[in-house]
Amino acid sequence: MANESNRQAELKKMVLCTSCAGIQRNWRRAPGHAELVQQSSRKEERDGHTVNVTSYRCDACGTRWEYENDKTNQQAGWSVIGQ
Ligand SMILES: [Zn+2]
């Protein structure tokens, strides 16, 4: 089972365009890239404070990203949410 999900993670990684593959994930203030198009933003509660979560879609490869802006969390940042 672990092997299978690893393999799927590998496949997923391979369909990212070069720009998307270069985004540093889960790191606060890591830059995105020029082909990301902003979609929407929302507010979410995190341990008693509110953070902004902005979603983007890559024009080049269609990958959907979210960027979480949490001043108190160095590990908040970019994450892939789908394609
Ligand atoms: Zn891309």
PDB file of the backbone (N, CA, C, O) and the ligand in Angstrom, with CONECT records:
HET     ZN  A 101       1
ATOM      1  N   MET A   1       0.833  -1.200   0.000  1.00  0.00           N
ATOM      2  CA  MET A   1       0.000   0.000   0.000  1.00  0.00           C
ATOM      3  C   MET A   1       0.873   1.258   0.000  1.00  0.00           C
ATOM      4  O   MET A   1       0.615   2.209  -0.738  1.00  0.00           O
ATOM      5  N   ALA A   2       1.913   1.243   0.845  1.00  0.00           N
ATOM      6  CA  ALA A   2       2.810   2.401   0.918  1.00  0.00           C
ATOM      7  C   ALA A   2       3.496   2.620  -0.430  1.00  0.00           C
ATOM      8  O   ALA A   2       3.635   3.750  -0.899  1.00  0.00           O
ATOM      9  N   ASN A   3       3.923   1.508  -1.045  1.00  0.00           N
ATOM     10  CA  ASN A   3       4.563   1.620  -2.359  1.00  0.00           C
ATOM     11  C   ASN A   3       3.628   2.250  -3.379  1.00  0.00           C
ATOM     12  O   ASN A   3       4.024   3.109  -4.167  1.00  0.00           O
ATOM     13  N   GLU A   4       2.387   1.805  -3.346  1.00  0.00           N
ATOM     14  CA  GLU A   4       1.423   2.323  -4.319  1.00  0.00           C
ATOM     15  C   GLU A   4       1.230   3.838  -4.141  1.00  0.00           C
ATOM     16  O   GLU A   4       1.216   4.573  -5.128  1.00  0.00           O
ATOM     17  N   SER A   5       1.084   4.301  -2.924  1.00  0.00           N
ATOM     18  CA  SER A   5       0.861   5.740  -2.754  1.00  0.00           C
ATOM     19  C   SER A   5       2.129   6.524  -3.065  1.00  0.00           C
ATOM     20  O   SER A   5       2.049   7.659  -3.536  1.00  0.00           O
ATOM     21  N   ASN A   6       3.297   5.939  -2.810  1.00  0.00           N
ATOM     22  CA  ASN A   6       4.539   6.603  -3.221  1.00  0.00           C
ATOM     23  C   ASN A   6       4.594   6.774  -4.726  1.00  0.00           C
ATOM     24  O   ASN A   6       4.996   7.814  -5.248  1.00  0.00           O
ATOM     25  N   ARG A   7       4.176   5.716  -5.407  1.00  0.00           N
ATOM     26  CA  ARG A   7       4.223   5.752  -6.862  1.00  0.00           C
ATOM     27  C   ARG A   7       3.281   6.836  -7.400  1.00  0.00           C
ATOM     28  O   ARG A   7       3.617   7.556  -8.340  1.00  0.00           O
ATOM     29  N   GLN A   8       2.100   6.936  -6.785  1.00  0.00           N
ATOM     30  CA  GLN A   8       1.157   7.963  -7.214  1.00  0.00           C
ATOM     31  C   GLN A   8       1.699   9.358  -6.936  1.00  0.00           C
ATOM     32  O   GLN A   8       1.480  10.282  -7.720  1.00  0.00           O
ATOM     33  N   ALA A   9       2.393   9.510  -5.840  1.00  0.00           N
ATOM     34  CA  ALA A   9       2.995  10.802  -5.522  1.00  0.00           C
ATOM     35  C   ALA A   9       4.053  11.144  -6.572  1.00  0.00           C
ATOM     36  O   ALA A   9       4.172  12.297  -6.989  1.00  0.00           O
ATOM     37  N   GLU A  10       4.814  10.145  -6.994  1.00  0.00           N
ATOM     38  CA  GLU A  10       5.811  10.357  -8.041  1.00  0.00           C
ATOM     39  C   GLU A  10       5.151  10.792  -9.347  1.00  0.00           C
ATOM     40  O   GLU A  10       5.605  11.734  -9.997  1.00  0.00           O
ATOM     41  N   LEU A  11       4.091  10.107  -9.721  1.00  0.00           N
ATOM     42  CA  LEU A  11       3.391  10.438 -10.953  1.00  0.00           C
ATOM     43  C   LEU A  11       2.872  11.867 -10.901  1.00  0.00           C
ATOM     44  O   LEU A  11       2.957  12.611 -11.879  1.00  0.00           O
ATOM     45  N   LYS A  12       2.344  12.232  -9.766  1.00  0.00           N
ATOM     46  CA  LYS A  12       1.799  13.567  -9.592  1.00  0.00           C
ATOM     47  C   LYS A  12       2.901  14.611  -9.759  1.00  0.00           C
ATOM     48  O   LYS A  12       2.707  15.648 -10.394  1.00  0.00           O
ATOM     49  N   LYS A  13       4.054  14.313  -9.178  1.00  0.00           N
ATOM     50  CA  LYS A  13       5.174  15.224  -9.256  1.00  0.00           C
ATOM     51  C   LYS A  13       5.581  15.461 -10.712  1.00  0.00           C
ATOM     52  O   LYS A  13       5.968  16.566 -11.091  1.00  0.00           O
ATOM     53  N   MET A  14       5.483  14.389 -11.525  1.00  0.00           N
ATOM     54  CA  MET A  14       5.979  14.473 -12.890  1.00  0.00           C
ATOM     55  C   MET A  14       5.124  15.363 -13.793  1.00  0.00           C
ATOM     56  O   MET A  14       5.620  15.859 -14.805  1.00  0.00           O
ATOM     57  N   VAL A  15       3.862  15.575 -13.453  1.00  0.00           N
ATOM     58  CA  VAL A  15       3.039  16.400 -14.330  1.00  0.00           C
ATOM     59  C   VAL A  15       3.130  17.898 -14.007  1.00  0.00           C
ATOM     60  O   VAL A  15       2.556  18.722 -14.720  1.00  0.00           O
ATOM     61  N   LEU A  16       3.836  18.243 -12.955  1.00  0.00           N
ATOM     62  CA  LEU A  16       4.054  19.663 -12.691  1.00  0.00           C
ATOM     63  C   LEU A  16       4.993  20.239 -13.752  1.00  0.00           C
ATOM     64  O   LEU A  16       5.952  19.582 -14.157  1.00  0.00           O
ATOM     65  N   CYS A  17       4.717  21.456 -14.199  1.00  0.00           N
ATOM     66  CA  CYS A  17       5.658  22.106 -15.109  1.00  0.00           C
ATOM     67  C   CYS A  17       6.917  22.489 -14.320  1.00  0.00           C
ATOM     68  O   CYS A  17       6.944  22.429 -13.090  1.00  0.00           O
ATOM     69  N   THR A  18       7.932  22.874 -15.046  1.00  0.00           N
ATOM     70  CA  THR A  18       9.210  23.179 -14.392  1.00  0.00           C
ATOM     71  C   THR A  18       9.066  24.281 -13.345  1.00  0.00           C
ATOM     72  O   THR A  18       9.659  24.218 -12.268  1.00  0.00           O
ATOM     73  N   SER A  19       8.265  25.294 -13.685  1.00  0.00           N
ATOM     74  CA  SER A  19       8.085  26.411 -12.741  1.00  0.00           C
ATOM     75  C   SER A  19       7.416  25.952 -11.455  1.00  0.00           C
ATOM     76  O   SER A  19       7.837  26.313 -10.356  1.00  0.00           O
ATOM     77  N   CYS A  20       6.343  25.132 -11.613  1.00  0.00           N
ATOM     78  CA  CYS A  20       5.651  24.622 -10.428  1.00  0.00           C
ATOM     79  C   CYS A  20       6.554  23.711  -9.614  1.00  0.00           C
ATOM     80  O   CYS A  20       6.563  23.763  -8.384  1.00  0.00           O
ATOM     81  N   ALA A  21       7.310  22.878 -10.308  1.00  0.00           N
ATOM     82  CA  ALA A  21       8.196  21.952  -9.603  1.00  0.00           C
ATOM     83  C   ALA A  21       9.227  22.708  -8.775  1.00  0.00           C
ATOM     84  O   ALA A  21       9.749  22.191  -7.787  1.00  0.00           O
ATOM     85  N   GLY A  22       9.513  23.942  -9.193  1.00  0.00           N
ATOM     86  CA  GLY A  22      10.516  24.726  -8.484  1.00  0.00           C
ATOM     87  C   GLY A  22      10.002  25.481  -7.273  1.00  0.00           C
ATOM     88  O   GLY A  22      10.790  26.078  -6.540  1.00  0.00           O
ATOM     89  N   ILE A  23       8.691  25.465  -7.048  1.00  0.00           N
ATOM     90  CA  ILE A  23       8.145  26.192  -5.890  1.00  0.00           C
ATOM     91  C   ILE A  23       8.486  25.447  -4.606  1.00  0.00           C
ATOM     92  O   ILE A  23       8.271  24.240  -4.498  1.00  0.00           O
ATOM     93  N   GLN A  24       9.009  26.170  -3.654  1.00  0.00           N
ATOM     94  CA  GLN A  24       9.302  25.565  -2.355  1.00  0.00           C
ATOM     95  C   GLN A  24       8.023  25.496  -1.544  1.00  0.00           C
ATOM     96  O   GLN A  24       7.407  26.518  -1.240  1.00  0.00           O
ATOM     97  N   ARG A  25       7.629  24.266  -1.195  1.00  0.00           N
ATOM     98  CA  ARG A  25       6.346  24.091  -0.502  1.00  0.00           C
ATOM     99  C   ARG A  25       6.490  24.221   0.991  1.00  0.00           C
ATOM    100  O   ARG A  25       7.556  23.992   1.563  1.00  0.00           O
ATOM    101  N   ASN A  26       5.372  24.603   1.617  1.00  0.00           N
ATOM    102  CA  ASN A  26       5.290  24.653   3.073  1.00  0.00           C
ATOM    103  C   ASN A  26       6.422  25.466   3.694  1.00  0.00           C
ATOM    104  O   ASN A  26       7.014  25.079   4.701  1.00  0.00           O
ATOM    105  N   TRP A  27       6.699  26.582   3.074  1.00  0.00           N
ATOM    106  CA  TRP A  27       7.707  27.474   3.627  1.00  0.00           C
ATOM    107  C   TRP A  27       7.223  28.900   3.451  1.00  0.00           C
ATOM    108  O   TRP A  27       6.973  29.360   2.337  1.00  0.00           O
ATOM    109  N   ARG A  28       7.098  29.584   4.567  1.00  0.00           N
ATOM    110  CA  ARG A  28       6.533  30.922   4.558  1.00  0.00           C
ATOM    111  C   ARG A  28       7.342  31.862   3.673  1.00  0.00           C
ATOM    112  O   ARG A  28       8.571  31.892   3.732  1.00  0.00           O
ATOM    113  N   ARG A  29       6.615  32.641   2.838  1.00  0.00           N
ATOM    114  CA  ARG A  29       7.168  33.662   1.965  1.00  0.00           C
ATOM    115  C   ARG A  29       8.014  33.117   0.826  1.00  0.00           C
ATOM    116  O   ARG A  29       8.742  33.873   0.182  1.00  0.00           O
ATOM    117  N   ALA A  30       7.930  31.805   0.567  1.00  0.00           N
ATOM    118  CA  ALA A  30       8.564  31.277  -0.639  1.00  0.00           C
ATOM    119  C   ALA A  30       7.824  31.873  -1.840  1.00  0.00           C
ATOM    120  O   ALA A  30       6.599  31.994  -1.812  1.00  0.00           O
ATOM    121  N   PRO A  31       8.558  32.243  -2.890  1.00  0.00           N
ATOM    122  CA  PRO A  31       7.882  32.845  -4.046  1.00  0.00           C
ATOM    123  C   PRO A  31       7.123  31.833  -4.891  1.00  0.00           C
ATOM    124  O   PRO A  31       7.480  30.655  -4.927  1.00  0.00           O
ATOM    125  N   GLY A  32       6.082  32.287  -5.566  1.00  0.00           N
ATOM    126  CA  GLY A  32       5.393  31.467  -6.564  1.00  0.00           C
ATOM    127  C   GLY A  32       6.101  31.632  -7.903  1.00  0.00           C
ATOM    128  O   GLY A  32       7.326  31.741  -7.943  1.00  0.00           O
ATOM    129  N   HIS A  33       5.352  31.652  -8.992  1.00  0.00           N
ATOM    130  CA  HIS A  33       5.982  31.948 -10.274  1.00  0.00           C
ATOM    131  C   HIS A  33       5.017  32.725 -11.166  1.00  0.00           C
ATOM    132  O   HIS A  33       3.839  32.873 -10.841  1.00  0.00           O
ATOM    133  N   ALA A  34       5.526  33.218 -12.287  1.00  0.00           N
ATOM    134  CA  ALA A  34       4.813  34.218 -13.085  1.00  0.00           C
ATOM    135  C   ALA A  34       3.539  33.688 -13.734  1.00  0.00           C
ATOM    136  O   ALA A  34       2.647  34.471 -14.062  1.00  0.00           O
ATOM    137  N   GLU A  35       3.437  32.370 -13.925  1.00  0.00           N
ATOM    138  CA  GLU A  35       2.270  31.834 -14.619  1.00  0.00           C
ATOM    139  C   GLU A  35       1.134  31.410 -13.693  1.00  0.00           C
ATOM    140  O   GLU A  35       0.122  30.879 -14.151  1.00  0.00           O
ATOM    141  N   LEU A  36       1.298  31.641 -12.405  1.00  0.00           N
ATOM    142  CA  LEU A  36       0.199  31.355 -11.480  1.00  0.00           C
ATOM    143  C   LEU A  36      -0.839  32.465 -11.570  1.00  0.00           C
ATOM    144  O   LEU A  36      -0.514  33.648 -11.480  1.00  0.00           O
ATOM    145  N   VAL A  37      -2.088  32.064 -11.747  1.00  0.00           N
ATOM    146  CA  VAL A  37      -3.186  33.022 -11.840  1.00  0.00           C
ATOM    147  C   VAL A  37      -4.013  32.928 -10.568  1.00  0.00           C
ATOM    148  O   VAL A  37      -4.473  31.851 -10.187  1.00  0.00           O
ATOM    149  N   GLN A  38      -4.195  34.069  -9.921  1.00  0.00           N
ATOM    150  CA  GLN A  38      -4.939  34.049  -8.661  1.00  0.00           C
ATOM    151  C   GLN A  38      -6.414  33.747  -8.922  1.00  0.00           C
ATOM    152  O   GLN A  38      -7.018  34.306  -9.838  1.00  0.00           O
ATOM    153  N   GLN A  39      -6.986  32.858  -8.109  1.00  0.00           N
ATOM    154  CA  GLN A  39      -8.388  32.478  -8.266  1.00  0.00           C
ATOM    155  C   GLN A  39      -9.288  33.133  -7.223  1.00  0.00           C
ATOM    156  O   GLN A  39     -10.250  33.823  -7.562  1.00  0.00           O
ATOM    157  N   SER A  40      -8.974  32.915  -5.986  1.00  0.00           N
ATOM    158  CA  SER A  40      -9.842  33.414  -4.917  1.00  0.00           C
ATOM    159  C   SER A  40      -9.053  33.419  -3.621  1.00  0.00           C
ATOM    160  O   SER A  40      -7.977  32.830  -3.523  1.00  0.00           O
ATOM    161  N   SER A  41      -9.609  34.092  -2.634  1.00  0.00           N
ATOM    162  CA  SER A  41      -8.966  33.985  -1.330  1.00  0.00           C
ATOM    163  C   SER A  41     -10.041  33.889  -0.254  1.00  0.00           C
ATOM    164  O   SER A  41     -11.169  34.352  -0.429  1.00  0.00           O
ATOM    165  N   ARG A  42      -9.669  33.293   0.834  1.00  0.00           N
ATOM    166  CA  ARG A  42     -10.613  33.119   1.931  1.00  0.00           C
ATOM    167  C   ARG A  42      -9.855  33.241   3.246  1.00  0.00           C
ATOM    168  O   ARG A  42      -8.625  33.210   3.282  1.00  0.00           O
ATOM    169  N   LYS A  43     -10.612  33.380   4.312  1.00  0.00           N
ATOM    170  CA  LYS A  43      -9.995  33.447   5.637  1.00  0.00           C
ATOM    171  C   LYS A  43     -10.281  32.157   6.393  1.00  0.00           C
ATOM    172  O   LYS A  43     -11.377  31.600   6.330  1.00  0.00           O
ATOM    173  N   GLU A  44      -9.263  31.706   7.104  1.00  0.00           N
ATOM    174  CA  GLU A  44      -9.448  30.506   7.919  1.00  0.00           C
ATOM    175  C   GLU A  44      -8.944  30.754   9.324  1.00  0.00           C
ATOM    176  O   GLU A  44      -8.019  31.535   9.543  1.00  0.00           O
ATOM    177  N   GLU A  45      -9.573  30.070  10.278  1.00  0.00           N
ATOM    178  CA  GLU A  45      -9.170  30.178  11.675  1.00  0.00           C
ATOM    179  C   GLU A  45      -8.019  29.220  11.961  1.00  0.00           C
ATOM    180  O   GLU A  45      -8.069  28.045  11.597  1.00  0.00           O
ATOM    181  N   ARG A  46      -6.998  29.730  12.608  1.00  0.00           N
ATOM    182  CA  ARG A  46      -5.869  28.907  13.040  1.00  0.00           C
ATOM    183  C   ARG A  46      -5.554  29.236  14.489  1.00  0.00           C
ATOM    184  O   ARG A  46      -4.968  30.280  14.776  1.00  0.00           O
ATOM    185  N   ASP A  47      -5.936  28.360  15.399  1.00  0.00           N
ATOM    186  CA  ASP A  47      -5.607  28.553  16.811  1.00  0.00           C
ATOM    187  C   ASP A  47      -5.878  29.974  17.296  1.00  0.00           C
ATOM    188  O   ASP A  47      -5.010  30.607  17.898  1.00  0.00           O
ATOM    189  N   GLY A  48      -7.073  30.467  17.035  1.00  0.00           N
ATOM    190  CA  GLY A  48      -7.462  31.751  17.586  1.00  0.00           C
ATOM    191  C   GLY A  48      -7.083  32.972  16.781  1.00  0.00           C
ATOM    192  O   GLY A  48      -7.400  34.093  17.179  1.00  0.00           O
ATOM    193  N   HIS A  49      -6.409  32.783  15.654  1.00  0.00           N
ATOM    194  CA  HIS A  49      -6.194  33.929  14.778  1.00  0.00           C
ATOM    195  C   HIS A  49      -6.627  33.572  13.356  1.00  0.00           C
ATOM    196  O   HIS A  49      -6.838  32.407  13.018  1.00  0.00           O
ATOM    197  N   THR A  50      -6.748  34.602  12.549  1.00  0.00           N
ATOM    198  CA  THR A  50      -7.250  34.397  11.195  1.00  0.00           C
ATOM    199  C   THR A  50      -6.106  34.505  10.193  1.00  0.00           C
ATOM    200  O   THR A  50      -5.274  35.408  10.279  1.00  0.00           O
ATOM    201  N   VAL A  51      -6.074  33.586   9.255  1.00  0.00           N
ATOM    202  CA  VAL A  51      -5.054  33.658   8.208  1.00  0.00           C
ATOM    203  C   VAL A  51      -5.745  33.733   6.848  1.00  0.00           C
ATOM    204  O   VAL A  51      -6.868  33.260   6.679  1.00  0.00           O
ATOM    205  N   ASN A  52      -5.059  34.331   5.896  1.00  0.00           N
ATOM    206  CA  ASN A  52      -5.550  34.386   4.524  1.00  0.00           C
ATOM    207  C   ASN A  52      -5.007  33.210   3.732  1.00  0.00           C
ATOM    208  O   ASN A  52      -3.811  32.921   3.755  1.00  0.00           O
ATOM    209  N   VAL A  53      -5.913  32.534   3.028  1.00  0.00           N
ATOM    210  CA  VAL A  53      -5.511  31.449   2.143  1.00  0.00           C
ATOM    211  C   VAL A  53      -5.926  31.848   0.732  1.00  0.00           C
ATOM    212  O   VAL A  53      -7.105  32.079   0.463  1.00  0.00           O
ATOM    213  N   THR A  54      -4.948  31.926  -0.164  1.00  0.00           N
ATOM    214  CA  THR A  54      -5.221  32.346  -1.530  1.00  0.00           C
ATOM    215  C   THR A  54      -4.997  31.167  -2.460  1.00  0.00           C
ATOM    216  O   THR A  54      -3.991  30.466  -2.355  1.00  0.00           O
ATOM    217  N   SER A  55      -5.945  30.950  -3.376  1.00  0.00           N
ATOM    218  CA  SER A  55      -5.749  29.845  -4.310  1.00  0.00           C
ATOM    219  C   SER A  55      -5.343  30.373  -5.689  1.00  0.00           C
ATOM    220  O   SER A  55      -5.755  31.451  -6.116  1.00  0.00           O
ATOM    221  N   TYR A  56      -4.539  29.589  -6.348  1.00  0.00           N
ATOM    222  CA  TYR A  56      -3.991  29.931  -7.651  1.00  0.00           C
ATOM    223  C   TYR A  56      -4.096  28.727  -8.578  1.00  0.00           C
ATOM    224  O   TYR A  56      -4.196  27.582  -8.135  1.00  0.00           O
ATOM    225  N   ARG A  57      -4.071  29.015  -9.871  1.00  0.00           N
ATOM    226  CA  ARG A  57      -4.008  27.946 -10.860  1.00  0.00           C
ATOM    227  C   ARG A  57      -2.884  28.290 -11.823  1.00  0.00           C
ATOM    228  O   ARG A  57      -2.730  29.437 -12.244  1.00  0.00           O
ATOM    229  N   CYS A  58      -2.097  27.264 -12.165  1.00  0.00           N
ATOM    230  CA  CYS A  58      -0.992  27.478 -13.089  1.00  0.00           C
ATOM    231  C   CYS A  58      -1.502  27.443 -14.529  1.00  0.00           C
ATOM    232  O   CYS A  58      -2.158  26.487 -14.943  1.00  0.00           O
ATOM    233  N   ASP A  59      -1.197  28.486 -15.277  1.00  0.00           N
ATOM    234  CA  ASP A  59      -1.594  28.565 -16.680  1.00  0.00           C
ATOM    235  C   ASP A  59      -0.865  27.548 -17.546  1.00  0.00           C
ATOM    236  O   ASP A  59      -1.383  27.120 -18.577  1.00  0.00           O
ATOM    237  N   ALA A  60       0.315  27.168 -17.136  1.00  0.00           N
ATOM    238  CA  ALA A  60       1.134  26.270 -17.955  1.00  0.00           C
ATOM    239  C   ALA A  60       0.722  24.805 -17.806  1.00  0.00           C
ATOM    240  O   ALA A  60       0.626  24.094 -18.805  1.00  0.00           O
ATOM    241  N   CYS A  61       0.476  24.341 -16.576  1.00  0.00           N
ATOM    242  CA  CYS A  61       0.232  22.913 -16.377  1.00  0.00           C
ATOM    243  C   CYS A  61      -1.091  22.620 -15.674  1.00  0.00           C
ATOM    244  O   CYS A  61      -1.449  21.454 -15.509  1.00  0.00           O
ATOM    245  N   GLY A  62      -1.817  23.645 -15.260  1.00  0.00           N
ATOM    246  CA  GLY A  62      -3.134  23.431 -14.667  1.00  0.00           C
ATOM    247  C   GLY A  62      -3.130  23.052 -13.204  1.00  0.00           C
ATOM    248  O   GLY A  62      -4.190  22.811 -12.627  1.00  0.00           O
ATOM    249  N   THR A  63      -1.969  22.994 -12.594  1.00  0.00           N
ATOM    250  CA  THR A  63      -1.910  22.640 -11.176  1.00  0.00           C
ATOM    251  C   THR A  63      -2.554  23.729 -10.326  1.00  0.00           C
ATOM    252  O   THR A  63      -2.330  24.920 -10.543  1.00  0.00           O
ATOM    253  N   ARG A  64      -3.357  23.301  -9.354  1.00  0.00           N
ATOM    254  CA  ARG A  64      -3.968  24.251  -8.435  1.00  0.00           C
ATOM    255  C   ARG A  64      -3.161  24.311  -7.147  1.00  0.00           C
ATOM    256  O   ARG A  64      -2.808  23.285  -6.565  1.00  0.00           O
ATOM    257  N   TRP A  65      -2.883  25.511  -6.727  1.00  0.00           N
ATOM    258  CA  TRP A  65      -2.068  25.765  -5.548  1.00  0.00           C
ATOM    259  C   TRP A  65      -2.858  26.592  -4.538  1.00  0.00           C
ATOM    260  O   TRP A  65      -3.778  27.331  -4.889  1.00  0.00           O
ATOM    261  N   GLU A  66      -2.473  26.443  -3.287  1.00  0.00           N
ATOM    262  CA  GLU A  66      -2.947  27.379  -2.271  1.00  0.00           C
ATOM    263  C   GLU A  66      -1.740  27.953  -1.540  1.00  0.00           C
ATOM    264  O   GLU A  66      -0.759  27.263  -1.260  1.00  0.00           O
ATOM    265  N   TYR A  67      -1.853  29.227  -1.248  1.00  0.00           N
ATOM    266  CA  TYR A  67      -0.824  29.858  -0.436  1.00  0.00           C
ATOM    267  C   TYR A  67      -1.444  30.340   0.863  1.00  0.00           C
ATOM    268  O   TYR A  67      -2.369  31.152   0.860  1.00  0.00           O
ATOM    269  N   GLU A  68      -0.937  29.843   1.950  1.00  0.00           N
ATOM    270  CA  GLU A  68      -1.452  30.225   3.267  1.00  0.00           C
ATOM    271  C   GLU A  68      -0.505  31.217   3.914  1.00  0.00           C
ATOM    272  O   GLU A  68       0.678  30.935   4.102  1.00  0.00           O
ATOM    273  N   ASN A  69      -1.041  32.384   4.253  1.00  0.00           N
ATOM    274  CA  ASN A  69      -0.221  33.441   4.824  1.00  0.00           C
ATOM    275  C   ASN A  69      -0.456  33.511   6.330  1.00  0.00           C
ATOM    276  O   ASN A  69      -1.371  34.189   6.797  1.00  0.00           O
ATOM    277  N   ASP A  70       0.364  32.816   7.064  1.00  0.00           N
ATOM    278  CA  ASP A  70       0.236  32.776   8.523  1.00  0.00           C
ATOM    279  C   ASP A  70       1.541  33.272   9.146  1.00  0.00           C
ATOM    280  O   ASP A  70       2.569  32.596   9.105  1.00  0.00           O
ATOM    281  N   LYS A  71       1.469  34.466   9.720  1.00  0.00           N
ATOM    282  CA  LYS A  71       2.676  35.080  10.280  1.00  0.00           C
ATOM    283  C   LYS A  71       3.288  34.263  11.406  1.00  0.00           C
ATOM    284  O   LYS A  71       4.476  34.386  11.704  1.00  0.00           O
ATOM    285  N   THR A  72       2.464  33.427  12.026  1.00  0.00           N
ATOM    286  CA  THR A  72       2.969  32.688  13.189  1.00  0.00           C
ATOM    287  C   THR A  72       3.463  31.294  12.830  1.00  0.00           C
ATOM    288  O   THR A  72       3.896  30.546  13.707  1.00  0.00           O
ATOM    289  N   ASN A  73       3.405  30.944  11.574  1.00  0.00           N
ATOM    290  CA  ASN A  73       3.769  29.576  11.185  1.00  0.00           C
ATOM    291  C   ASN A  73       4.735  29.577  10.015  1.00  0.00           C
ATOM    292  O   ASN A  73       4.354  29.848   8.876  1.00  0.00           O
ATOM    293  N   GLN A  74       5.993  29.269  10.312  1.00  0.00           N
ATOM    294  CA  GLN A  74       7.021  29.251   9.268  1.00  0.00           C
ATOM    295  C   GLN A  74       6.743  28.170   8.214  1.00  0.00           C
ATOM    296  O   GLN A  74       7.194  28.274   7.073  1.00  0.00           O
ATOM    297  N   GLN A  75       5.996  27.131   8.610  1.00  0.00           N
ATOM    298  CA  GLN A  75       5.723  26.031   7.673  1.00  0.00           C
ATOM    299  C   GLN A  75       4.476  26.253   6.824  1.00  0.00           C
ATOM    300  O   GLN A  75       4.147  25.424   5.975  1.00  0.00           O
ATOM    301  N   ALA A  76       3.788  27.356   7.047  1.00  0.00           N
ATOM    302  CA  ALA A  76       2.640  27.651   6.196  1.00  0.00           C
ATOM    303  C   ALA A  76       3.166  28.266   4.908  1.00  0.00           C
ATOM    304  O   ALA A  76       4.159  28.994   4.926  1.00  0.00           O
ATOM    305  N   GLY A  77       2.516  27.982   3.810  1.00  0.00           N
ATOM    306  CA  GLY A  77       2.978  28.521   2.538  1.00  0.00           C
ATOM    307  C   GLY A  77       2.279  27.821   1.399  1.00  0.00           C
ATOM    308  O   GLY A  77       1.063  27.630   1.430  1.00  0.00           O
ATOM    309  N   TRP A  78       3.039  27.439   0.398  1.00  0.00           N
ATOM    310  CA  TRP A  78       2.472  26.820  -0.798  1.00  0.00           C
ATOM    311  C   TRP A  78       2.143  25.362  -0.581  1.00  0.00           C
ATOM    312  O   TRP A  78       2.916  24.625   0.030  1.00  0.00           O
ATOM    313  N   SER A  79       0.983  24.944  -1.086  1.00  0.00           N
ATOM    314  CA  SER A  79       0.717  23.517  -1.167  1.00  0.00           C
ATOM    315  C   SER A  79      -0.113  23.235  -2.415  1.00  0.00           C
ATOM    316  O   SER A  79      -0.925  24.058  -2.836  1.00  0.00           O
ATOM    317  N   VAL A  80       0.105  22.060  -2.997  1.00  0.00           N
ATOM    318  CA  VAL A  80      -0.653  21.642  -4.176  1.00  0.00           C
ATOM    319  C   VAL A  80      -1.979  21.067  -3.716  1.00  0.00           C
ATOM    320  O   VAL A  80      -2.011  20.219  -2.824  1.00  0.00           O
ATOM    321  N   ILE A  81      -3.078  21.520  -4.317  1.00  0.00           N
ATOM    322  CA  ILE A  81      -4.374  20.959  -3.926  1.00  0.00           C
ATOM    323  C   ILE A  81      -5.019  20.138  -5.037  1.00  0.00           C
ATOM    324  O   ILE A  81      -6.061  19.521  -4.815  1.00  0.00           O
ATOM    325  N   GLY A  82      -4.434  20.117  -6.206  1.00  0.00           N
ATOM    326  CA  GLY A  82      -4.989  19.265  -7.257  1.00  0.00           C
ATOM    327  C   GLY A  82      -4.622  19.761  -8.635  1.00  0.00           C
ATOM    328  O   GLY A  82      -3.835  20.692  -8.804  1.00  0.00           O
ATOM    329  N   GLN A  83      -5.226  19.100  -9.626  1.00  0.00           N
ATOM    330  CA  GLN A  83      -4.980  19.530 -10.999  1.00  0.00           C
ATOM    331  C   GLN A  83      -6.248  19.543 -11.799  1.00  0.00           C
ATOM    332  O   GLN A  83      -6.227  19.882 -12.982  1.00  0.00           O
TER     333      GLN A  83
HETATM  334 ZN    ZN A 101       2.711  24.732 -13.541  1.00  0.00          ZN2+
END
